[in-house]
Amino acid sequence: MDWWRRDDLHRDNGRLTLAGRDVDALAAEAGGPIFLYSEARVLANAGRVRDALLATGMGGQLFYALKANRFPPLLKALAQSGLCGADVCSPGELELALACGFPEAAVSYTGVSVSRSDHDALARRPEVLVNCDGLAMLRQIGERTPGRAVGLRLNPALGVGYGDSERLTYAGTRTTKFGIYDEQLDEAVALAAASNLRIERVHFHLGCGYLDAQMDAWEQAAAACARMLDRLADVREVNVGGGLGLPHRAGDRPLNLERWSAGLARLFAGRPVRISAEPGDYIVKDAGVLVLGVTGAERKRDTLFVGLNGGFNLHPEPAFYDLACEPVPCVTRPGATERVTLAGNINEALDLWGEGLVMPPLREGDRVALLNAGGYGAAMSSNHCMRGDFEERVLP
Ligand SMILES: Cc1ncc(COP(=O)(O)O)c(C=O)c1O
């Protein structure tokens, strides 16, 4: 049984289908690497998180973190759905969100290493909800736009990440570049007061890809943020960031959104705040696949390498963060399986899609779909080795 099977993603007589469409046939039309995204799945994912926010009884805005996937047709569909605003982290993302139909007041900006020209862009968009990532940003906002309402990004020195990975943890025992630490909070309040900035919001993003297994740690970190909030009298909104994860491997227990929402309601009960969130991956990742063609197979010593016509530069997460993408043949022929290593077409040793995988025989011309490629794939891709060409297509 395929652990990733869902109503809209499964094998039908050996042929992989997504959103009711035959993946192999769609990829054949493209010729080269192609990302396919299911719009219905994206909207359903967004609706699920929005409902979980509402279930807290303190539900504020859902923002979609478009760094995960900024393909304009998807952004337009999300904007039109009215399910969410947008979370952006650069002037380019900000302008793209507006061009795709998100109203200025429904855009939240949480950037790092914010430059003078970034501040110019923010000053031109007074309705954007700006979260300050550090004292320097707060000081600069105060100089440019005194009196502006702002949020503070908090760093509770506790965090979470998929599989407890340190690389995916954005706040923890290791000092990170993100947010304002507890011992900096008084100075932040003083800086804001000096420029008449109103701190109306706190924001925290504790890490990426957390699942049910990380919920205890997540609640502890969120509780530390709630304690910091007690020192900020004017705050009316708590943005709990993104990082909501989804299963990447057989055996991963999915995030229990009911527990997430009940935990939030408990942690922030009795405070006059709305709760918002800004997930990216959770909304788009499992709605997309990257389809690559097999270039050939060759045994070297004890390993059978199957080559694909796309490498880690098209979807860097598996190589950078060990977030595996399940490879599924677009057409599965009956017969004996073999153990293979799937290799990309980039001259880098880390360019492997998976090692020791049990797959049906694959030959030149076959196609393989890499699941969970809807987030941080195309958005993070590069033209390394001049192998950066791909298509993207949204399925209704
Ligand atoms: C501030 C902030 N918000 C939201 C996100 C989205 O995270 P995810 O896609 O894991 O939900 C990120 C990702 O790095 C982030 O840094």
The ligand as an SDF file (V2000), in Angstrom:
LIG
                    3D

 16 16  0  0  0  0  0  0  0  0999 V2000
    9.0270   33.9940    8.8940 C   0  0  0  0  0  0  0  0  0  0  0  0
    8.5660   32.8110    8.1570 C   0  0  0  0  0  0  0  0  0  0  0  0
    7.2410   32.6110    8.0250 N   0  0  0  0  0  0  0  0  0  0  0  0
    6.7480   31.5510    7.3470 C   0  0  0  0  0  0  0  0  0  0  0  0
    7.6000   30.6460    6.7630 C   0  0  0  0  0  0  0  0  0  0  0  0
    7.0010   29.4990    6.0160 C   0  0  0  0  0  0  0  0  0  0  0  0
    7.4110   28.2950    6.5490 O   0  0  0  0  0  0  0  0  0  0  0  0
    6.7840   26.9410    6.0450 P   0  0  0  0  0  0  0  0  0  0  0  0
    6.8080   26.9460    4.5810 O   0  0  0  0  0  0  0  0  0  0  0  0
    7.6470   25.8890    6.6330 O   0  0  0  0  0  0  0  0  0  0  0  0
    5.3870   26.8910    6.5820 O   0  0  0  0  0  0  0  0  0  0  0  0
    8.9890   30.8090    6.8740 C   0  0  0  0  0  0  0  0  0  0  0  0
    9.9200   29.8500    6.2490 C   0  0  0  0  0  0  0  0  0  0  0  0
   11.0920   29.8930    6.3310 O   0  0  0  0  0  0  0  0  0  0  0  0
    9.4770   31.9260    7.5870 C   0  0  0  0  0  0  0  0  0  0  0  0
   10.7940   32.1390    7.7160 O   0  0  0  0  0  0  0  0  0  0  0  0
  1  2  1  0
  2  3  1  0
  2 15  2  0
  3  4  2  0
  4  5  1  0
  5  6  1  0
  5 12  2  0
  6  7  1  0
  7  8  1  0
  8  9  2  0
  8 10  1  0
  8 11  1  0
 12 13  1  0
 12 15  1  0
 13 14  2  0
 15 16  1  0
M  END
$$$$
